Amino acid sequence: MSAPPARHFDVLVVGAGSAGSVIAARLSQDPACRVGLIEAGLPPSDPDIADPLQWPALQGRPYDWARRTVPQPFTAERIHEWPRGRIVGGSSCLHAMAHVRGHPDDFASWEEAGGNRWSWRGLLPGFARSETSDAGPAEGRGRDGPLPVHLPGDDEISPVVRAYMAAGAALGVPAIADHNAGELIGTAPNSLTIRDGRRVSVADAYLTPDVMARANLTLIDDCMVEQIVFDGASARGVLVNRPDGAETIHADRIVIAAGAVESPLLLMRSGIGNPETLKAAGIACRLDRRAVGRNLQDHLLVLGNVYAARQPVPPSRLQHSESLMYLRSDGLHHATGSPDIVLACVVAPSVAPGLAAPPYGSAYTILCGVTHPTSRGEIRPGGPRATDTPFIDPRYLETEHDRALFRTALKTAREVGQQQPLDAWRESEVLPGPEAQSDADLDAFIARAAATHHHPAGTCRMGPDEEAVVDPDLRLVGLDNVFVVDASVIPRLPSGPINASVVAIAETWSALAPTLR
């Protein structure tokens, strides 16, 4: 019996997460373009995914890659859990739904790396194409895009969070309408990718039934990509493993959109990376790209500055974390510029693993973090197979810059927490606790309480230099028909949660793609 003919696509997209969902939907708008979309996981079936309040409980379920870091010297040698979505929709099915574009200054390094299209102004059309915002008018606001962006009203916001926002105002922190109108410094309700009280993942928004019914779009799920397949010096497709066996899927162009963890791992399994790193993993080097897997960045949050409440804390009507406060560490009254620290009010006790949490409903938390960490880590494969456990080392708090700013952020959180507008809610500080006053005490607490904000990026950075992994068109340097389009190409983290930026990257590249040959 003869084998079935090999599948062939004009464009093969690896990863149906935030970036891949956008790319597949946009490129398949051209009925002459045959698009294949590969996903390691399955479409969502867990009803908890749609419930905004359930997002902290989704980690560790079967659709989580459940990645883990190596022990981190500056966080008390702890191993950090890194949830990543192995599901159609990717990590947009797991994260906390905050939609933050960032500050215009955040994108200066992107513009330097890739030109005007990756500047704030260059990305604005991509942001706008993606969004349907119910906020007021602002520059570049999206009105008819696939992704709903909901700005909660006062009647939806917890009274604890309203008091926290007033506490910021008591210290001179500006109150702004929202965090997506250009200026970022100040306090605002979190804009959320929620519609009618339910999470909307990027796949929900872009891969609608009408889109999936297109004859030229094929979703291949439950499909693990082992490596890129070559014919001489050219990429011709990918080798995949499915429950029914291995298969090579061919394509004219390959777009890797598997995220900041899986994209560099796929490249390295394919022999693209640092020769020494590949040799250590039992992989022959095909293309020397030493920056693959390096430049790893992630936002950390300290979980957290916890307060016992003097009255019952009502449950959140949104998703627990209802307001971000972006600040400059050199003065809370600054109203312009890119922030360097961030606070967030959570309507629940939020603590890192190993720390004791008060009962739900009896406490609230002020989280704190650093918007632009300078620590840089790396990702390496643990072996030649997709099932081999990778080596993930974010090198959290490795620089004195990061450690000092975290100390300032925690002091600022405590200062906000002690303001008069929170008097009706604050009974006492539980964590770090009144005994923690010296810088050494705060450093020790931060080391035990820091946890990922789920924003890994930078491991296939773009740039015009010889060391960059992708060029300004996001083409893999050294291969004409392979592109990387996801958070891994980001040269430097923006100030806030990165999902909005990842969607804008995918929108921007998708508009460019027809001109790339």
C-alpha positions as CSV (number, residue, x, y, z in Angstrom):
1,M,0.0,0.0,0.0
2,S,1.5,3.4,-1.0
3,A,2.1,6.1,1.5
4,P,-0.2,9.1,1.4
5,P,1.3,12.1,-0.4
6,A,3.2,14.6,1.7
7,R,1.3,17.7,2.7
8,H,2.6,20.9,1.3
9,F,1.7,24.5,2.2
10,D,2.6,27.9,0.9
11,V,3.1,29.0,4.5
12,L,3.5,26.8,7.5
13,V,3.0,28.4,10.9
14,V,4.5,26.6,13.9
15,G,2.5,27.5,17.0
16,A,-1.1,28.5,17.4
17,G,-0.5,30.9,20.3
18,S,-1.0,34.6,20.3
19,A,1.3,35.3,17.3
20,G,0.5,32.2,15.3
21,S,-3.3,32.7,15.6
22,V,-2.9,36.2,14.2
23,I,-0.6,35.1,11.3
24,A,-2.7,32.2,10.3
25,A,-5.9,34.2,10.3
26,R,-4.4,37.2,8.4
27,L,-2.5,35.2,5.7
28,S,-5.4,32.9,5.0
29,Q,-7.5,35.9,4.0
30,D,-5.8,35.5,0.6
31,P,-7.7,32.4,-0.8
32,A,-4.7,31.6,-3.0
33,C,-2.3,31.2,0.0
34,R,-2.4,27.7,1.5
35,V,-1.7,28.0,5.2
36,G,-0.9,25.2,7.6
37,L,-1.0,25.9,11.4
38,I,0.7,23.5,13.7
39,E,0.0,23.3,17.4
40,A,1.5,20.9,20.0
41,G,-1.7,21.0,22.1
42,L,-5.5,20.8,21.4
43,P,-8.3,23.3,21.2
44,P,-9.5,24.4,24.6
45,S,-12.1,22.2,26.3
46,D,-11.7,23.2,30.0
47,P,-14.5,25.6,30.9
48,D,-12.3,27.2,33.6
49,I,-10.2,28.9,30.9
50,A,-13.1,31.2,30.0
51,D,-13.6,32.2,33.6
52,P,-11.4,35.2,34.4
53,L,-11.2,34.4,38.1
54,Q,-9.8,30.9,37.4
55,W,-6.6,32.0,35.7
56,P,-4.3,31.3,38.8
57,A,-5.7,27.7,39.0
58,L,-4.9,26.8,35.3
59,Q,-1.2,26.3,35.8
60,G,-0.1,22.7,35.9
61,R,-3.1,21.4,33.9
62,P,-2.5,19.2,30.9
63,Y,-2.4,22.1,28.5
64,D,0.5,23.7,30.4
65,W,4.0,23.0,29.1
66,A,4.9,23.3,32.9
67,R,8.5,24.5,32.2
68,R,10.8,25.1,35.1
69,T,13.9,27.1,35.6
70,V,17.2,26.0,37.0
71,P,17.9,27.1,40.6
72,Q,18.3,30.9,40.8
73,P,21.2,32.1,43.1
74,F,19.6,35.5,43.7
75,T,16.1,34.2,44.6
76,A,17.3,31.9,47.4
77,E,18.2,29.1,45.0
78,R,14.6,28.5,44.2
79,I,13.4,26.7,41.0
80,H,10.6,28.8,39.4
81,E,7.6,27.4,37.7
82,W,7.1,28.8,34.2
83,P,3.6,28.0,32.9
84,R,3.3,28.2,29.1
85,G,0.3,27.4,27.1
86,R,0.3,24.1,25.1
87,I,-3.1,24.7,23.6
88,V,-4.7,26.5,20.6
89,G,-4.5,30.1,21.9
90,G,-1.2,29.4,23.7
91,S,-0.4,31.4,26.8
92,S,-3.3,33.8,26.0
93,C,-5.5,31.0,27.5
94,L,-3.5,31.0,30.7
95,H,-2.4,34.6,31.5
96,A,-4.2,37.3,33.5
97,M,-5.8,39.1,30.5
98,A,-4.2,42.5,31.1
99,H,-3.8,44.5,27.8
100,V,-1.0,47.0,28.0
101,R,0.6,48.4,24.8
102,G,3.6,50.0,26.7
103,H,5.1,53.5,26.6
104,P,6.3,55.0,23.3
105,D,9.9,55.2,24.7
106,D,9.8,51.4,25.2
107,F,10.0,50.9,21.5
108,A,13.1,53.0,20.8
109,S,15.3,49.9,21.1
110,W,13.0,48.1,18.8
111,E,13.3,50.9,16.2
112,E,17.1,50.8,16.5
113,A,17.0,47.1,16.0
114,G,14.6,46.9,13.1
115,G,13.7,50.3,11.7
116,N,10.6,52.6,11.7
117,R,8.0,49.8,11.4
118,W,9.0,48.5,14.9
119,S,8.8,52.0,16.5
120,W,5.8,53.0,18.6
121,R,4.3,55.0,15.7
122,G,5.1,52.2,13.3
123,L,3.4,49.6,15.5
124,L,0.3,51.7,16.1
125,P,-1.6,50.4,13.0
126,G,-0.9,46.8,14.2
127,F,-2.2,47.6,17.7
128,A,-5.3,49.2,16.2
129,R,-6.0,46.4,13.7
130,S,-6.0,44.0,16.5
131,E,-8.4,45.7,19.0
132,T,-12.0,46.6,19.6
133,S,-11.6,49.0,22.5
134,D,-14.5,50.3,24.6
135,A,-12.4,53.0,26.1
136,G,-12.7,56.7,25.0
137,P,-11.0,58.2,22.0
138,A,-7.2,58.1,21.9
139,E,-4.5,58.0,19.2
140,G,-4.5,54.7,17.3
141,R,-7.3,53.2,19.3
142,G,-8.8,50.1,17.6
143,R,-12.5,50.0,17.1
144,D,-13.2,47.0,14.8
145,G,-10.4,44.5,15.4
146,P,-10.8,40.9,16.5
147,L,-9.6,41.3,20.1
148,P,-12.0,42.9,22.6
149,V,-10.2,45.3,25.1
150,H,-12.5,46.1,28.0
151,L,-11.8,49.1,30.3
152,P,-13.8,48.4,33.5
153,G,-16.0,51.1,34.9
154,D,-16.1,52.1,38.6
155,D,-19.1,49.8,39.3
156,E,-16.9,46.8,38.3
157,I,-13.8,47.7,40.3
158,S,-13.3,46.4,43.8
159,P,-13.7,48.9,46.6
160,V,-10.3,47.8,47.8
161,V,-8.8,48.7,44.5
162,R,-10.5,52.1,44.4
163,A,-9.0,52.8,47.8
164,Y,-5.5,51.7,46.5
165,M,-5.9,54.0,43.5
166,A,-6.8,56.9,45.9
167,A,-3.8,56.0,48.0
168,G,-1.6,56.5,45.0
169,A,-3.3,59.9,44.4
170,A,-2.6,60.8,48.0
171,L,1.2,60.5,47.2
172,G,0.9,62.5,44.0
173,V,0.6,59.6,41.5
174,P,-1.3,60.8,38.5
175,A,-4.7,59.2,37.8
176,I,-5.0,58.4,34.1
177,A,-7.9,57.1,32.1
178,D,-6.1,53.9,31.0
179,H,-2.7,52.5,30.1
180,N,-3.1,52.3,26.3
181,A,-3.2,56.0,25.3
182,G,0.5,56.7,25.1
183,E,1.4,57.9,28.5
184,L,1.8,55.1,31.0
185,I,2.9,56.6,34.3
186,G,0.0,56.7,36.7
187,T,-2.8,54.6,38.1
188,A,-5.7,53.3,36.0
189,P,-8.0,50.3,35.9
190,N,-6.5,47.4,34.0
191,S,-7.7,47.1,30.4
192,L,-8.6,43.4,29.9
193,T,-9.2,41.0,27.0
194,I,-12.6,40.1,28.3
195,R,-16.1,40.1,26.7
196,D,-19.3,39.7,28.6
197,G,-17.4,38.5,31.7
198,R,-15.4,35.8,29.8
199,R,-11.8,35.5,28.7
200,V,-11.2,36.0,25.0
201,S,-7.9,34.3,24.0
202,V,-6.2,35.4,20.8
203,A,-7.4,32.2,19.2
204,D,-10.9,33.0,20.3
205,A,-10.6,36.3,18.6
206,Y,-8.8,35.4,15.4
207,L,-9.5,31.7,14.8
208,T,-13.3,32.0,14.7
209,P,-15.5,29.3,13.2
210,D,-15.7,31.3,9.9
211,V,-11.9,31.6,9.7
212,M,-11.4,27.9,10.5
213,A,-13.8,27.0,7.8
214,R,-11.6,28.5,5.1
215,A,-10.6,25.9,2.5
216,N,-7.0,27.2,2.5
217,L,-6.4,27.0,6.2
218,T,-5.5,23.7,7.9
219,L,-5.1,23.3,11.7
220,I,-2.8,20.4,12.6
221,D,-3.1,20.0,16.4
222,D,-1.7,17.5,18.9
223,C,1.4,17.8,16.8
224,M,5.0,18.1,18.2
225,V,7.5,19.7,15.9
226,E,10.9,18.0,16.2
227,Q,13.0,20.0,13.8
228,I,13.2,21.8,10.5
229,V,13.8,19.6,7.5
230,F,16.4,20.8,5.0
231,D,17.2,20.0,1.3
232,G,20.9,21.0,1.1
233,A,21.1,24.6,2.4
234,S,17.3,25.3,2.1
235,A,14.5,24.7,4.6
236,R,11.8,22.5,3.0
237,G,9.5,21.8,5.9
238,V,9.3,20.3,9.4
239,L,9.4,16.9,10.9
240,V,6.6,16.3,13.4
241,N,5.4,13.6,15.7
242,R,1.6,13.0,16.1
243,P,-0.2,10.2,18.0
244,D,-0.5,8.3,14.7
245,G,3.3,8.6,13.9
246,A,5.9,10.8,12.4
247,E,5.4,13.0,9.3
248,T,7.3,15.5,7.3
249,I,5.2,18.5,6.3
250,H,6.5,20.6,3.5
251,A,6.2,24.4,2.9
252,D,7.6,27.2,0.8
253,R,7.9,29.4,3.8
254,I,8.1,28.5,7.5
255,V,7.0,30.9,10.2
256,I,8.1,29.9,13.7
257,A,5.7,31.4,16.2
258,A,6.1,29.0,19.2
259,G,7.1,31.7,21.7
260,A,10.2,32.8,23.6
261,V,10.8,29.3,25.0
262,E,9.9,26.9,22.3
263,S,11.0,28.9,19.2
264,P,14.7,28.9,20.2
265,L,14.5,25.3,21.2
266,L,13.1,24.3,17.8
267,L,15.9,26.2,16.1
268,M,18.6,24.6,18.2
269,R,17.1,21.1,17.7
270,S,17.4,21.9,14.0
271,G,21.1,22.6,14.3
272,I,20.8,26.4,14.3
273,G,22.6,28.0,17.3
274,N,25.9,28.1,19.1
275,P,28.0,25.1,18.1
276,E,29.2,24.5,21.6
277,T,25.7,24.6,23.0
278,L,24.4,22.2,20.3
279,K,27.3,19.8,20.8
280,A,26.6,19.6,24.5
281,A,23.0,18.6,23.7
282,G,24.0,16.0,21.1
283,I,23.0,18.1,18.1
284,A,25.2,18.7,15.0
285,C,25.5,22.4,14.0
286,R,24.1,23.3,10.6
287,L,24.0,27.1,11.0
288,D,26.2,29.1,13.5
289,R,23.8,31.6,15.2
290,R,25.3,32.1,18.6
291,A,22.6,34.4,19.9
292,V,19.8,31.8,19.6
293,G,18.5,31.2,23.1
294,R,20.3,34.1,24.7
295,N,19.1,37.6,25.7
296,L,16.3,35.9,27.8
297,Q,14.3,38.5,29.7
298,D,11.3,38.2,32.0
299,H,9.4,40.5,34.3
300,L,9.4,39.5,37.9
301,L,6.8,40.5,40.6
302,V,7.3,40.3,44.3
303,L,4.4,38.3,45.8
304,G,3.7,40.3,47.7
305,N,3.1,43.1,50.2
306,V,0.1,41.4,51.9
307,Y,-2.3,43.1,54.3
308,A,-4.8,41.5,56.6
309,A,-8.1,43.3,56.1
310,R,-10.2,44.9,58.9
311,Q,-13.4,43.9,57.0
312,P,-14.2,41.1,54.6
313,V,-12.7,41.6,51.1
314,P,-15.3,41.0,48.5
315,P,-14.4,38.8,45.6
316,S,-13.2,40.4,42.4
317,R,-15.7,40.8,39.6
318,L,-12.9,40.8,37.1
319,Q,-9.7,38.7,37.4
320,H,-8.3,39.6,40.9
321,S,-5.6,42.0,39.6
322,E,-7.6,45.1,38.8
323,S,-5.2,48.1,38.6
324,L,-1.5,48.7,37.7
325,M,0.4,51.7,38.9
326,Y,3.4,52.6,36.7
327,L,5.9,54.8,38.4
328,R,9.3,56.4,38.2
329,S,11.6,55.5,41.1
330,D,13.1,58.9,41.2
331,G,9.8,60.6,42.1
332,L,6.1,59.4,42.3
333,H,4.9,62.8,40.9
334,H,6.5,62.3,37.5
335,A,3.6,62.2,34.9
336,T,5.6,61.5,31.7
337,G,8.3,59.2,30.4
338,S,8.9,55.5,30.6
339,P,8.4,54.0,34.1
340,D,10.9,51.8,35.8
341,I,8.8,50.3,38.6
342,V,5.2,49.0,38.7
343,L,2.7,48.2,41.5
344,A,-0.5,46.2,41.2
345,C,-3.4,45.7,43.6
346,V,-4.7,42.1,43.9
347,V,-8.1,41.5,45.6
348,A,-6.7,38.4,47.3
349,P,-3.7,37.2,49.3
350,S,-1.0,36.7,46.6
351,V,2.2,35.0,47.9
352,A,5.1,33.1,46.3
353,P,5.4,29.3,46.8
354,G,6.7,28.5,50.3
355,L,5.2,31.6,52.0
356,A,2.0,31.3,54.1
357,A,-1.1,33.0,52.7
358,P,-4.0,34.3,54.8
359,P,-7.4,32.9,53.9
360,Y,-9.1,34.1,50.8
361,G,-11.4,37.0,51.6
362,S,-9.4,38.1,54.6
363,A,-6.5,39.9,52.9
364,Y,-5.4,41.9,49.8
365,T,-2.0,42.4,48.2
366,I,0.1,45.1,46.6
367,L,2.5,43.5,44.1
368,C,5.6,45.3,42.9
369,G,8.1,44.8,40.1
370,V,10.7,46.3,37.7
371,T,9.6,47.2,34.2
372,H,13.0,47.0,32.4
373,P,15.2,44.4,34.1
374,T,18.8,44.4,33.0
375,S,19.5,40.8,34.0
376,R,19.8,38.5,30.9
377,G,19.5,34.7,30.8
378,E,19.5,31.9,28.3
379,I,17.6,28.8,27.2
380,R,19.4,25.7,26.0
381,P,18.0,22.3,24.8
382,G,18.5,19.4,27.2
383,G,18.9,17.0,24.2
384,P,18.1,16.5,20.5
385,R,14.4,15.6,21.0
386,A,11.4,17.8,21.6
387,T,10.6,15.7,24.7
388,D,14.0,16.5,26.3
389,T,13.7,18.9,29.3
390,P,15.3,22.2,28.4
391,F,17.7,24.3,30.5
392,I,16.0,27.6,31.4
393,D,18.1,30.1,33.3
394,P,16.6,33.7,33.4
395,R,19.4,34.8,35.9
396,Y,16.8,36.7,37.9
397,L,18.2,39.7,39.9
398,E,21.7,39.1,38.7
399,T,22.4,42.8,38.3
400,E,22.7,45.3,41.2
401,H,20.4,47.6,39.1
402,D,17.6,45.1,39.3
403,R,18.1,44.3,43.0
404,A,18.2,48.0,44.0
405,L,15.1,48.8,41.9
406,F,13.2,45.9,43.4
407,R,14.1,47.2,46.9
408,T,12.7,50.7,45.9
409,A,9.6,49.1,44.4
410,L,8.8,47.2,47.6
411,K,9.4,50.3,49.7
412,T,7.0,52.2,47.4
413,A,4.4,49.4,47.7
414,R,4.5,49.7,51.5
415,E,4.3,53.5,51.3
416,V,1.2,53.3,49.2
417,G,-0.2,50.6,51.5
418,Q,0.0,52.9,54.5
419,Q,-1.9,55.9,53.0
420,Q,-5.1,57.1,54.6
421,P,-7.5,56.0,51.8
422,L,-6.6,52.4,52.7
423,D,-7.3,52.9,56.4
424,A,-10.7,51.4,56.2
425,W,-9.3,48.2,54.8
426,R,-5.9,47.8,56.4
427,E,-5.7,45.9,59.6
428,S,-2.0,45.0,59.6
429,E,0.9,44.2,57.2
430,V,1.3,40.4,57.0
431,L,4.2,40.3,54.5
432,P,7.0,41.2,54.6
433,G,5.9,42.0,58.1
434,P,6.7,45.0,60.4
435,E,10.0,43.4,61.5
436,A,11.4,43.7,57.9
437,Q,12.9,47.2,57.8
438,S,16.5,47.1,56.8
439,D,17.7,46.8,53.2
440,A,19.1,43.4,54.0
441,D,15.6,42.3,55.4
442,L,13.9,43.5,52.2
443,D,16.5,41.8,49.9
444,A,15.9,38.6,51.8
445,F,12.2,38.9,51.4
446,I,12.4,39.7,47.7
447,A,14.6,36.7,47.1
448,R,11.9,34.4,48.7
449,A,8.9,36.3,47.2
450,A,9.8,37.1,43.6
451,A,8.0,35.1,40.9
452,T,7.5,35.3,37.2
453,H,5.0,37.7,35.7
454,H,4.9,35.3,32.7
455,H,6.6,37.6,30.1
456,P,9.6,35.7,28.7
457,A,11.0,37.4,25.6
458,G,14.1,38.1,23.6
459,T,15.6,34.7,22.8
460,C,15.7,35.2,19.0
461,R,16.2,38.9,19.0
462,M,15.9,41.0,15.9
463,G,18.6,43.5,14.8
464,P,20.7,44.8,11.9
465,D,23.9,43.4,13.4
466,E,25.7,40.2,12.6
467,E,24.9,38.6,15.9
468,A,21.1,39.1,15.6
469,V,19.0,36.0,15.1
470,V,16.5,37.6,12.8
471,D,16.8,40.6,10.5
472,P,14.3,43.6,10.5
473,D,11.9,41.6,8.4
474,L,12.1,38.9,11.1
475,R,13.8,36.5,8.6
476,L,16.1,34.1,10.2
477,V,19.6,35.2,9.3
478,G,21.1,32.6,7.0
479,L,17.8,31.1,5.7
480,D,15.7,33.0,3.2
481,N,12.4,31.2,3.8
482,V,12.3,30.9,7.6
483,F,10.9,33.6,9.8
484,V,10.5,34.0,13.6
485,V,7.5,36.1,14.6
486,D,6.7,36.1,18.3
487,A,8.0,37.4,21.7
488,S,11.4,35.9,21.1
489,V,12.3,38.6,18.6
490,I,11.8,41.4,21.1
491,P,15.1,43.1,21.7
492,R,14.1,44.7,25.1
493,L,11.0,44.2,27.2
494,P,8.3,46.9,27.1
495,S,7.0,48.2,30.4
496,G,4.0,46.0,30.8
497,P,2.5,42.6,30.0
498,I,3.7,41.7,26.5
499,N,0.7,40.0,24.9
500,A,-0.6,43.2,23.3
501,S,2.9,43.8,21.8
502,V,3.1,40.2,20.5
503,V,-0.2,40.6,18.7
504,A,1.0,43.9,17.2
505,I,4.2,42.3,16.1
506,A,2.2,39.5,14.4
507,E,-0.2,42.0,12.8
508,T,2.7,44.2,11.5
509,W,4.5,41.2,10.1
510,S,1.4,39.7,8.5
511,A,0.8,43.0,6.6
512,L,4.4,42.9,5.5
513,A,4.5,39.2,4.5
514,P,3.1,39.4,1.0
515,T,6.0,41.7,0.0
516,L,8.7,39.3,1.4
517,R,10.1,36.9,-1.2
